[in-house]
Amino acid sequence: MDYTAELENALQRLHDEGRYRTFIDIERSKGQFPHATWTKADGAQAPITVWCGNDYLGMGQNPIVLSAMHEALDATGAGSGGTRNISGTTVYHKRLEAELADLHAKEAALLFTSAYIANDATLSTLPKLFPGLIIYSDALNHASMIEGVRRNGGAKRIFRHNDVDHLRELLAADDPAAPKVIAFESIYSMDGDFGPIAEICDLADEFGALTYIDEVHAVGMYGPRGGGVAERDGLMDRIDIINGTLAKAYGVMGGYIAASAKMCDAVRSYAPGFIFTTSLPPAIAAGASASVAFLKTAENLRADHQAQAKALKLRLKGMGLPIIDHGSHIVPVMVGDPVHTKALSDMLLEDHGIYVQPINYPTVPRGTERLRFTPSPVHGPREMDALVYAMDALWSHCALNRAEDVG
């Protein structure tokens, strides 16, 4: 076999379908986000505004976070030096886990290097802890949850997205004595819609199932202390395992689960994705801990974030752009074609200095390609005006359809 030719064919297929992904080389400047510098392929540099980042609240440049990281770096050095079991557990890791357990009103929390690993490792480990386990997974769950469910070797059932009636049918069809867990998300990041948490908890109670929720696009941003949508809705006590990230609203890196002390201890003891991975650098853990603690009292920042998202959606709707609006902070503008989506992204970047990454298959189904904007409290009126005017002009330039609403 000509391996090089096969690689070229595989990459060419992506180019032909208009969904080949390119890295945009940007350099954030402390204190200036969402403004950044784009280094083009020819080495030239240009100022841009980032509109697709996951640093939802600008915490990646918060002085309290940076100070905590500097302090830990000066005190301990760069890396942790090992896995959590072998020399890689420090006071910074324990402090962060305590902050996260407190955030979600759980007995314990367990750190991972990312929320992807936390989902994959936990969901793939649960059948080892509960023999015969059946996992009921929402059809639009994140790839990390799908991978964890796929790898666990146990039984799985996929219920139609947010369809509690379908979930009930699946639960009722299985052995009442079999252990069960329902895995779903609080906010689905591509459409920005909310999961029916209360209804799923009711079904879990009725059928004796555990509940597993992914709150990665909600922690820090929803609830009185940033505990997520479950906290906002007063439902945290009904969730058995909460998955969250430290790389979005908290502006740093890492993932975690929060649950009972026994659940965290069992996952810690059985999950290869935890056991055999070097732990987070102490400076990262220190910065994340400072960020979590800060956002527990930053209700004004959460309110500003929601106001910005509402303002952007209102203005885009007013121009007839086809947006999906489920009331969350995520603003998807539907294009429906990978080539057009990439072209819009390129023109926004090259002609207007606005960076938003095209979202294509397999992240979203074919025919639902989109631009996904993530407004934040650090996007001011000038940045929003520039985005709205550019989108209006380019939508007309590309002769794309306008609509009232698609959500």
N, C-alpha and C positions, 0 to 999 in steps of 0.2 A: 504493500500500500504506500502511496505517496502521501505521507502524513501532512506535509506542508500544503499540498494541493487541497486536502480535505479541510484544513484549517481555513484556507482562503475561501473555499466554497461556503463554509459555515458563516464566515464574516460577510461575504458578499450577499448571502440571503438576507441578513439584517439590513444591509444598505438598500437592497432592492425593495424591501418592505417599508423603507423609510423609518426604521426604528433602531438604527445603529446609534449607540449612545456615546457621546464624547464628554470628556472631562473639561470643565471650564476652570482655568487656572486663576483663582482669585486670592487676594491677600487682604484679610480683614485688618483694620487698624483700630487699636484699642481706643475706646471712647468715641469712635466715629460710626460704628455699626448703626444702620444698615448700609452705610457707604463703604465701598471696598475698591480695590484696584484690580483690574483685569489685565493679565499678561496674555497678549495675543500670540498666535502661532509664529509670527515674525519677530517676536520679542518686544514689540511696541506695547506700551501700557496706556490704559484708559480708565477713568473713574466710572464706577457703576453703582447702582443701588440694588441690593439683594432683596428679592421679593418671594423667594421660595425656601428660605432657611427654616430650620427647626428650632433655632434659638428664639423661641416664641416671645420671650419677655426681655430679651437682651441681657440675660444673667451672665452670659459668657464674658461680659466686660464690666460686671458689677465690682466696684472696689472692695467690697467685703469678701467676695469670693476670691478675687485675685490676692488679697492680703493673706487669706488663710492658706492659699496654695504656696505663696512665697515662704510663709513661716514654716510650713511642713517640709518644703524642699530644702530650706536652709538647715532644718533640724535633722532630716533623715537621709537626704540624697534623692536620687532619681527613682529607682525601681523598688519594688517590695522585696525582691530577693528570693521569691519562691511561691509555691502554692499556699493556699490558706492552711493546709495541714502541715506543711513543711516550711516553717520560718516566714511565711507570708502574711501572717495576721498581726496587725499593729493596733495601737490605740485608736488610730484614725479610722480603721475599718470597723472596729467595734462601736465607735461613736456614731458613725454614719448609720449602721444598722439600728442603733437605738433611736436615732432621729426618725428613721423610716417606720419603725414599729410604732412609734408615738404618732406619726403622721396619720397612719391608717387604723389607729386604735387596736393594734394586734399585739400578741404576746412577743412576737419576734419578727425579724426580717433577715433575708439572706442575700448577700451581694454577689453579682456576676459581672463579667467584663462588658456585657451588653444586655439589653432587654431581649434581643434575638436569642442569645444563648440561654437566658433565664427561661424563656418560653420553651425552647427546644429541649433543654435539659430537664426541666420540671415535668412537662407533659410526657416525655419519653420515659421518665422514671416512675411515674405514678402506678403503672401496671405491676411493677416490681413490688410495690408497697401494698397494693390491693389486688390480689390474684383474681382474674376473671373480670377485671374492670372494663366497662363500656364507656367510651368517651363520645359525647354528643357535641359536635363542632359546627358552629355557624359557617355557612357556605362561603362567606366573604372574610373569614378570619385571616389575619396576617400570615405571610409565608412562614414565619418562624413557628407559629402555632400549628400550621398544616404539617410542617416538617416534623415537629415533635410528636404529633398524633400519628403520622405515617410510620415513624421509626419505632414506636413503642411496642409493636408486635401484638397489641391487643385488639379488641373489637372496637370499631368506630362506626358512628352514624353521622351523616351530614344533613343538617336541617336547613331548609331554605332560609335565606337571609332574613333575620328578624321575624320569622314566621313562628309564633309560639304555638299555633294550632298544629303545624307540622311537627314541631318538637314534641308536643303532647302525644301525637300519634306514635312517634318513634319510641318514646318512653313507655307508653302503654303496651306496645307490642313485645317488649323484652321481659325477661324473667324478673319478677319483682324483687327477688332475693339477690340479684347481681349487683355488685358495687357500681356506681355510676358517677360521672362528673360531666357537668355542662360547661363548655369552654366558649367564651364569647368576648366581645369588646364593648367598651363603653362608648367610644367614638371611633367610627370607621373612617380612616384618614383620607380615602380617595373621594368619597361623597360627602363626608362631614356629617353623617347621620348618627343618631344615638341608638344604642342597643336598648331593648325593653327590659331593663334590669329588674324591676319589681316583679314583672310577670314571670320572668325566668326563675327568680327566687321562689315564687309561689309554686311553680312546677317542681323545683328542686325539693321543696318541703314535702310536697304531695307524694313524690316518687322516691324519696330518700336519697337524693343525689347531692354530691358536693358541687360547689360553684367555683369557677375559675374565670376571673375577669382580667382582660388586658386593658390597662388605663394609661397606656404610654402617651396618648395624645390628649390626656386630661389632667394628669398629675401636675400640680403647681398652678394650674389655670382655672380649676373649678373647685367649688366647695369653700367654706369659710376659711380653711387653712391650706387650701390647695391639695386636699386629699383625693380629688377627682370627682367624677360625676356621682359615684356611689356616695361620697360624703355630701355632696350638694343635695342629693335626694334622701339623705338619712338612711342609707341602706348598707353602710360598710359592715355592720354587724351580721348581715345576712350573707356576706361573701366569705367563702372559706380561704381562697387564695387570690391575692391581688398581685398582678404583675405591673411593674412600672419602669420608667427609664429616667436616667439622670442626664441624658444627652439632648433633651429637647427643652422643656420649660426651665430646667435647672441649669442648662447651659454648659455642662461639663461632659462627663462620659460615664457609662456603666449602666447596669440594669439590676433588678432585684425582684424578689417576691416577698410579700408580707403575709403571715399566716400564724397559726398556732405554733407554740414552741416545739411541740412534737413533730408537726409537719415540716418545719424548717430543719429540724435536726435530722429527720429521716431523709429529706432531699439532699442535705449536706453530706450525709453518710453513704448515699447510694448513687448519686448522679455523676457519671463520668465527666460531664461538661463542667461540673464544679470541682471535682476532686483533682483533675489532671490539668487545670489551667492556672497559670501564674496569676496572682491576685492583682488588683488595681494598684498602681503606684500610690503611695501614701499622700502625695500632693493632690492627686485626683480625688481621693476619698475625702481629704480635708476640704477641698473646694466645694465638692458636692454637699458635704455636711453643712457648710456655711450657707449654701444656696437654699437647701431645704429649710433650714431654720429661719432664714430671712423671709422666705415666701410664706411661711406660716402666718406672718403678720402683715403681708403686703396686699391686703384686699383692694386697695386703690389701684395697684398695678393690674390686677385681674379685671377690674372694672374698665380701666382704660383699654385693655386688650380687647374686650368684648365690644366696646364702643367703636374701636377702629374697624373691626370686622364688619359690624353692622353698617358703618358709613360706606365702606368700600362696596359691599353688596348692594346697598341702596343706589349708589351712583352707577354701578355697572348695569343693574336692572333698568335704571332710568334711560340708558342708551339702547336697551333692547338686546343686550348681550345674553346669551343662554347660560345662565349660571344655575348651579344647584345650591339651594338654601334650605338647610335643615336646622338652622338656628345655632350652629356651632361656629367656631372661629375659622374654619377652613373654607376657602372660597374657590371652588372649581369652576372654570369657564370651559364649557364643552365645545370641542371643535369637531371631533368625530372622524378625523382622518389623520394618519400618522405623518404624512408628508406636509400637510398644511400646518399641523401642530409644530413640527420642527421648523418650518419656515417662519411662523409667527415668532417663535422663541428666538431664532437667529436675528430677525429684523428688530425685535425689541432690544436685544443686546447690542447689535452693531450700530443701529441708527438712533437709539434712544437711551442707551446706557442703562437699560433695565434688564436684570437677570431673573428669568423664571424658566425652570427646566421643563421640557416637554414630558408629559406622562403618557407612555404608550404601553402596548401589550409587551410582556405578560403582567405588568403591574395592574393594568385595567383591561377589561375585555376589548377585543377588537371592535372598532366602531364607536368606542366611547373615549377616544383619545382626548386629552384635555391639557389646559394650563392650570396649575393649582397654585393660587396665591396664598401666602401666609402673612397677613398684616400683623403688626406688633405695635406696642406703645412707642417704640422708637422710630416708627415711620410717621413723619410729620405731614402737615397740610401740603407742603411743597412737593414732597415725594408722592403723595397720593394724587395730586393734580397732574403731575407728569405721567403717572401710570394710566390714569383714566383717559387723558387726552391721547396718549400713544395707542391705547387699545381701540379707541373710537376710530382713529385714523387708519390703523392697520386692518381693522375689521372691514372697513369700507374698501381699502386698497385691495384686499384679497377677495372681495365680493362674497363674503360669508353671510349666511342667513342670520337675521336677528329674530329674537323671540321674547315673549313676555317673561317666561320662567320655565325651567325644566325640572325644578325640584318640588 
